[in-house]
Amino acid sequence: MVADIEIAQSVTMRPILEVASAIGLNRTDLILKSDYIAKVRLDAIDRARKGRQGKLVLVTGTTPTRYGEGKTLTTVGLGQALNRLGTKAIVAVREPSLGPVFGTKGGATGGGRSQVLPMEEINLHFTGDIHAVGAANNLIAAVMDAHIFHGNVLDIDPTRVLFPRCLDMNDRQLRNIVTGLGGPKHGVPREDGFIITAASEVMAILCLAEGIHDLKARLERIIVAFDRRERPTKVGDLTVHGAAAILLKDALLPNLVQTLEGTPAFVHGGPFANIAHGHSSVLADRLALGLGEVVVTEAGFGADLGGEKFVDLVCRQSGLRADAAILVASVRALKHHGGVKKKDLPVENLKALQAGFANLDAHIKILHTLGLTPVVAVNRFATDTDKEVDGIVDHCQDLGVRAASHTCHKDGGAGGEELARLVLDATKASTRAVRFVYEDDDRFEEKVAKVATTIYGAANVKYDAAALDDLERLKQANLDALPICIAKTQLSLSDDERVLGAPRGWTLEVRGIRPSAGAGFLVVIAGDIMRMPGLGEEPAALSMDIDDGAHIKGLF
């Protein structure tokens, strides 16, 4: 099999000015980063919002394996297929984090004949957006600690600091650390820790902000700590929101690139859906909707995570509405949930596949609960048999759900035309009436319980002592009315990654609650989820290299 990077490097890309012109953007709308990458100015977004709006299609998935089931691949392939059918389609996906790229995935720009290009740049430093998020985050943290060191006029309680530093790398060693050691001249000692940049509240703010004014206002509302009288201390109290916004001014602008077949693509922002809200930027979606007939946008992981958060957080805040939802499924993931071991996944096993349908059905139900019209896309792998693929499609059709397999990895857009026709059919019947899982005025406990029982299939929710302390503190500060963003494992519908299928009757364990007042929600930490991932025994980085001619190898 030809590696993704070899396919990407074999393609002659269209100049980005040509890609932009095809969707109504001119040279003055762009800040060129290279011949094939451009940022789009805010004025162009304002203009696009006033134009005719296209259809919005959300791509989500079933509960994945550790290696992903091809949501980005399907998003890109579907965009290419729609263009082949004569529909002006635009793709909108998140920027890859270096953590997963060097950890498990080895790349996150799609695959095979359905990739966004230039693949190496997007997977690595790209336009520096993620680094800008890290810089802004860590500037805030540095100013806060400097304030504590230089007299602490705000009376910040060093044991109640909430705002962590971040790093765009999987590094478990930094999860729990002690800072400020070395004596009085070197800081105030306290326990601390890093999170991955994708989990930073600054990243969420970047992806939800509607412009510079909104960006600054959201940064100002970030709660960095509580003082010794249990009152919240905000970034605005430190007066560093303006400086943080300066670091983010270019990162706020959507990035325009292209797919392998020349379809326009916006790659912007990168929150994970298991520990953050999991969607690329609102500005990129708004821009695309004003320029295209159909926008294919991706949310992270399964419908229980990215799908629910897209509706309850992104749609609630932005007013965006999806016309259809693609549910990406794979034979291997469903057999995994049917109890098959990794080494046996390539072997045909119809009995295990049928056992795994419980997970598929649960995600279809979630999308219906959210008011979204599902279209199941079976991402076909080389080891899948006709009986297995047809079995999934037939099962969905028996449920009255549109479904088709695709071969976008091997065939690009040509391999997704049947799926594209089903998607167009689904968008024509759309009512654009998403349903929120909870109401704004529901109590915090009710919001968590509704997501846990309605979306995840839990029977109840249990709060440990630390979480109850967090909740009491938030209630005293009148912060408990915000929407919720539950951080839990992506590998199960439950909060335990070892539990497969569609478990019922279990208890969601809440370990902590963190305010993300600037982003506009509360992060509910459930199960054993970590906001700083760690590298595995054999990370993808070990297979990567660069030769004397600066040609990169090992990205896949």
C-alpha positions, 0 to 999 in steps of 0.5 A: 500500500502506498503511504499517504505522504507519498500520495500527497507528495505526488500531487500537483496542487492548484495555486491557492489564489486559483482555489480562492477565486473559485469560491469568490475570494479575491487577492485582497481577502487573503494573507498568503502564507505560501503558494498553497496556504492562505489566511482569510481576512475577517472582512471576507467573513463579514461579506460571506455572512450577508450572502446566500447560505449553503447547507451544513453537513456535520460529520461524526462517528460511532465509538472508534478504535484507538486508530480512528475510523476515518472521519476526516477521510470521509469529510474530505472524500465527501467534499470531493464527491459532491464537487464531482456531482456538480455541487459547490462543496467546501470542507471544514476540518480541525488542525492536527495536534502534534500530540496525536501526530507523533503519538498514535495517528501519525497524521490527521489530514485524511488518507489515501486519495482523500487528504487535505494538502499540503499534508506535511505542513498541515500536520506539523507547524502549519500557520502557527495557530496552535503555537499561538494558542499555547503562547497566549495561554502561557502568557496568561499563566506567567502573568498570573504567577508574576502577580502572585510573586510581586505582592499578590494584590488580588489575594489569589489563593495559590492552592486554588489556581485553575489555569494550567500551562499547556503544551502541544505534545503528549507528555504525561510527565507534566500532568502533575508537577511542582513549580516555583522551586529554587528559593524566594527569587524564583517564584512561589512554590505550588502544585501545578500541571500542564494540559495539551494545547487542544484542551486549553480554554484559549483553544475553545475561545479561538474556535467560538469567537466571532471576531476580535471584539468577541475574542477579547471579551472571552479572554477577559472572562477566563477564570484563572483562580479563586482568591482566599475569600473564594471569589473568582479571579479573571484574566480581566483582573490581571489586565492581560486579555489585550496582550493575549489577543495580540498573540491570537490576532492571526490565529483567529483567521481561517486557513484556506487550503485544498484537498487532493482533488482541489476542493477548497478546505478550511483547516482551522482550530483544534479542540479535541472532543473527548476533553474539549468541545471538538469542533473547528472554528465558527468563523470557518463555518460561517465563511464556508456557508457564505461561499459554498452550496454545501459545507462538510464540517467535522466534529471529533470522535463519536456522536456522544462527544463531538456530535452532542457538543456541536449541538449543545455548545456550538449551535447553542452559542452561534445559532448554526444549524446542521442540515444532516449528519454523517455517521462514519462507521467501519467494519473493524470498529463494530467487530471490535465492539462485538468482542473481536481482538485486534489481531482477528479484526481482518478476519470475516466475522458476521456474528461479531459484526452483528453484536457490534450493531448495538454501538451503531444503533446507539449513535443513530439514536443519539443523532435522532435525539439531537434532531439531526438526520443521520446518513451512515457512511461505511468507510471501507477498509481493504480487509472488509468483505462484501458480506460485512459491508453489505450487512451494515448497510442493510441493517441501517436501511432496515432501521429506515436510515440512509446508508452507503459504503465508500472507497474514498481512501482508494478512489477519492471523490469517485468512491463517495458519489453514492454517499454524496447523493444520499447526503444531498437527499437528506439535506433537501428534507432538512428542517434545521431544527436541532434539539438541545439535550438540556435547557439553559435554566436547568440546574447543573446536576440536571444538565449532567444527568440528561447528557449522561442518561439520554446520550451515554446510556448511564443510569445515574451520576455520582460526584466524588468529594473533590467534584462536590467541592468544585460545584459548591465553589462554582455555585457561590460564584454564580457560575453553575448556570453555564452549559456543560462540556463533559470530558470522558473517554472516546473509546466507550459510550461509558466513562470506562474505555474498557466497556464496549458496545452500548452499555446501560445501567452504569454510573457516570463518575464525576471527578472534577468541574472546571470553569471555562467562562470565556468559552461559555461552558463548564468542563465536567471531568468524568472517569479517568480522562486526562487533559494531558495525554501520554505517548504509547510504548511505540509512538508514531514518532519512532517511524518518522525521519527526514532525508538530506533533501528535506523530504519527510517520511513516516507521516501517514 
